[in-house]
Amino acid sequence: VGMHDHLFYTGSYSLQVIGGKIGQPGLFLAEIPFTAPRLYLAAGVTTIRTTGSLEPYTDLKVKSRIDANLMPGPSIDATAPYLEGAPARFAQMHELTGPDDAKRTVDYWAGEGMTSYKAYMNITREELGVAIREAHAHNLKLTGHLCSVTWPEAITLGIDDLEHGPVFTDTEFVAGKKPDVCPVGGGRSSWAKQEVNGAQAQELIHNLVSHHVAVTSTLPVFEAHAPGRPALQPRTLDAMSQESAQSYLTDRARVSLDSPITALLRKEMDFEIAFDKAGGLLLAGPDPTGNGGVLPGFGDQREIELLVEAGFTPVEAIQIATENGAVYLGQQDRIGTLAPGKQADLVLVKGDPSKRIDEIENVETVFKAGIGYDSKKLIESVRGQVGIH
């Protein structure tokens, strides 16, 4: 159950982001409605939350075609277009003009068939509060990749889930943080000074758990910006278009050997362990954006491997990536675990991931609602096409 699984992809990152700067009108991401669903399913992901849409009508069409068995792919919890303020980093995002616009946007996309929402980095507290209330009025949930609004502020407003973990997105400890403004550089440098076992981080964990706010782990998207990580896999490069592969390899080569991401990644892992042990609901997804090194499906498997590196047992990591997502979606009676009477969503793996987690990659057959799909054939069908369509 992939909980941060987009139907778009960063196919030309190195051409658009040079020296950390993005030209006008902003970063443009490629919708991949053919390749993404096939790769998710091939990797054993039978349900996804898109966690933010850039081409909403395409996403809804993909969902309807999959539901009608006209194309292979996972069941989709379709997230509406990003609830973002100005200045939006991405060219395809609408910029909210205030709380009335936030309410209108939530209502409109509920009517169009979207089933969840995501707030983004420059939303104001007032806009976020209105969006949460309106989403809940439709009996739908709202998550957030925040910056202008701190995690404690979002928790107070009633948010349901927070993306990526606090080390990369929570700005509460930034010195001189201005209300409703995303500080330059986000909150990373301030979290570098925090101890996960310290009073302030522990207070945040208690706040999250007591308010039943989930946290979505997306370790692969950050690992891709750490030097020498992950190990290059032929299957990843083979799936990419030639241009996307070149873009990824170019940006990978630019990563500094002394990048702070290495230490921040470890700190985020430690936070996720502590959050889970405190009773928090930890979700999992790869976020196939960043520099293009994270692909749909393959990234979901890598997320599980990184959870094990963080300190979870293989079985615990698998549970986070399966049952926990179903619990958040309120579908635990139907999906997420294997039991008589539940939907026949099964992944047949060659090997034993409970002992060697990397064998989670050896998927042979995926059953979704009782229909079996050949993983290798699905992967072969998209060879050289990720980033194109």
BELKAWO-V503767 format. One record per residue. N is the residue number from 1. RES is the residue in one letter. PHI is phi as a letter, one per 40 degrees, with the letter a starting at -180 (NA if undefined). PSI is psi as a letter, one per 30 degrees, with the letter a starting at -180 (NA if undefined). Layout:
N;RES;PHI;PSI  N;RES;PHI;PSI
//
This chain:
1;V;NA;j  2;G;c;k  3;M;b;g  4;H;a;i  5;D;b;j  6;H;c;l  7;L;b;g  8;F;b;l  9;Y;a;k  10;T;c;j  11;G;c;f  12;S;a;h  13;Y;d;e  14;S;c;f  15;L;c;f  16;Q;c;f  17;V;b;j  18;I;b;k  19;G;g;g  20;G;g;g  21;K;b;k  22;I;b;k  23;G;c;l  24;Q;c;k  25;P;c;g  26;G;h;l  27;L;c;k  28;F;b;k  29;L;b;k  30;A;c;k  31;E;c;k  32;I;b;i  33;P;c;f  34;F;c;e  35;T;c;e  36;A;c;e  37;P;d;e  38;R;c;e  39;L;c;e  40;Y;d;e  41;L;c;e  42;A;d;e  43;A;c;f  44;G;g;g  45;V;c;j  46;T;b;f  47;T;a;k  48;I;b;l  49;R;b;k  50;T;c;f  51;T;f;h  52;G;h;k  53;S;b;k  54;L;b;f  55;E;b;i  56;P;c;e  57;Y;c;e  58;T;c;e  59;D;d;e  60;L;c;e  61;K;c;e  62;V;d;e  63;K;d;e  64;S;c;e  65;R;c;e  66;I;c;e  67;D;c;e  68;A;c;g  69;N;f;h  70;L;c;f  71;M;a;l  72;P;c;k  73;G;i;l  74;P;c;l  75;S;c;k  76;I;b;k  77;D;c;j  78;A;c;j  79;T;c;k  80;A;c;l  81;P;d;l  82;Y;d;k  83;L;c;j  84;E;b;k  85;G;c;a  86;A;c;k  87;P;c;k  88;A;c;k  89;R;c;f  90;F;b;k  91;A;c;f  92;Q;c;g  93;M;c;k  94;H;c;k  95;E;b;j  96;L;c;k  97;T;b;g  98;G;i;a  99;P;c;e  100;D;c;e  101;D;c;e  102;A;c;e  103;K;c;e  104;R;c;e  105;T;c;e  106;V;c;e  107;D;c;e  108;Y;c;e  109;W;c;f  110;A;c;e  111;G;c;f  112;E;c;f  113;G;h;g  114;M;c;k  115;T;b;g  116;S;a;l  117;Y;b;l  118;K;a;k  119;A;c;l  120;Y;b;a  121;M;c;f  122;N;b;g  123;I;c;k  124;T;c;l  125;R;c;e  126;E;c;e  127;E;c;e  128;L;c;e  129;G;c;e  130;V;c;e  131;A;c;e  132;I;c;e  133;R;c;e  134;E;c;e  135;A;c;e  136;H;c;e  137;A;c;f  138;H;c;g  139;N;f;h  140;L;b;l  141;K;b;l  142;L;b;k  143;T;b;l  144;G;a;k  145;H;b;j  146;L;b;l  147;C;a;e  148;S;c;e  149;V;b;k  150;T;c;l  151;W;c;e  152;P;d;e  153;E;c;e  154;A;c;e  155;I;c;e  156;T;c;e  157;L;c;f  158;G;h;g  159;I;c;l  160;D;c;f  161;D;a;l  162;L;b;k  163;E;c;k  164;H;g;f  165;G;g;l  166;P;c;f  167;V;d;e  168;F;b;f  169;T;b;f  170;D;c;k  171;T;b;g  172;E;c;f  173;F;b;g  174;V;c;k  175;A;c;k  176;G;g;g  177;K;d;k  178;K;c;k  179;P;d;k  180;D;g;g  181;V;b;k  182;C;c;j  183;P;c;k  184;V;d;k  185;G;g;f  186;G;g;b  187;G;b;g  188;R;d;e  189;S;c;e  190;S;c;e  191;W;c;f  192;A;c;f  193;K;c;f  194;Q;c;k  195;E;b;k  196;V;d;e  197;N;c;g  198;G;c;l  199;A;c;e  200;Q;c;e  201;A;c;e  202;Q;c;e  203;E;c;e  204;L;c;e  205;I;d;e  206;H;c;e  207;N;c;e  208;L;c;e  209;V;c;e  210;S;c;f  211;H;c;g  212;H;f;h  213;V;c;k  214;A;c;l  215;V;b;k  216;T;c;j  217;S;c;k  218;T;b;h  219;L;c;e  220;P;c;e  221;V;c;f  222;F;c;e  223;E;d;e  224;A;c;f  225;H;b;g  226;A;c;k  227;P;c;k  228;G;g;g  229;R;b;k  230;P;c;l  231;A;c;k  232;L;c;k  233;Q;b;k  234;P;d;e  235;R;c;e  236;T;c;e  237;L;c;e  238;D;c;e  239;A;c;f  240;M;c;l  241;S;c;l  242;Q;d;e  243;E;c;e  244;S;c;e  245;A;c;e  246;Q;c;e  247;S;c;e  248;Y;c;e  249;L;c;e  250;T;c;e  251;D;c;e  252;R;d;e  253;A;c;f  254;R;c;f  255;V;c;k  256;S;c;k  257;L;c;f  258;D;b;g  259;S;d;k  260;P;c;f  261;I;c;e  262;T;d;e  263;A;c;e  264;L;c;e  265;L;c;e  266;R;c;e  267;K;c;e  268;E;c;e  269;M;d;e  270;D;c;e  271;F;c;e  272;E;c;e  273;I;c;e  274;A;c;e  275;F;c;e  276;D;c;e  277;K;c;f  278;A;c;f  279;G;h;g  280;G;c;l  281;L;c;j  282;L;c;k  283;L;b;l  284;A;a;k  285;G;a;l  286;P;c;f  287;D;f;i  288;P;c;i  289;T;b;b  290;G;f;b  291;N;c;g  292;G;g;g  293;G;c;f  294;V;b;j  295;L;b;l  296;P;d;k  297;G;g;d  298;F;d;e  299;G;c;e  300;D;c;e  301;Q;c;e  302;R;c;e  303;E;d;e  304;I;c;e  305;E;c;e  306;L;c;e  307;L;c;e  308;V;c;e  309;E;d;e  310;A;c;e  311;G;h;f  312;F;c;l  313;T;c;l  314;P;d;e  315;V;c;e  316;E;c;e  317;A;c;e  318;I;c;e  319;Q;c;e  320;I;d;e  321;A;c;f  322;T;b;d  323;E;c;e  324;N;c;e  325;G;c;e  326;A;c;e  327;V;c;e  328;Y;c;e  329;L;c;f  330;G;g;g  331;Q;b;g  332;Q;c;f  333;D;c;f  334;R;b;e  335;I;b;l  336;G;g;f  337;T;a;l  338;L;b;k  339;A;a;l  340;P;d;k  341;G;g;f  342;K;c;l  343;Q;c;k  344;A;c;i  345;D;b;j  346;L;b;k  347;V;b;j  348;L;c;k  349;V;b;k  350;K;c;j  351;G;h;a  352;D;b;i  353;P;c;f  354;S;c;f  355;K;b;e  356;R;b;j  357;I;c;f  358;D;c;f  359;E;c;f  360;I;c;f  361;E;c;f  362;N;c;h  363;V;c;k  364;E;c;e  365;T;b;k  366;V;b;k  367;F;b;k  368;K;b;j  369;A;f;h  370;G;g;f  371;I;b;k  372;G;c;k  373;Y;b;k  374;D;c;j  375;S;c;e  376;K;c;e  377;K;c;e  378;L;c;e  379;I;c;e  380;E;c;e  381;S;c;f  382;V;b;g  383;R;d;k  384;G;g;g  385;Q;b;f  386;V;c;k  387;G;h;f  388;I;b;e  389;H;a;NA
//
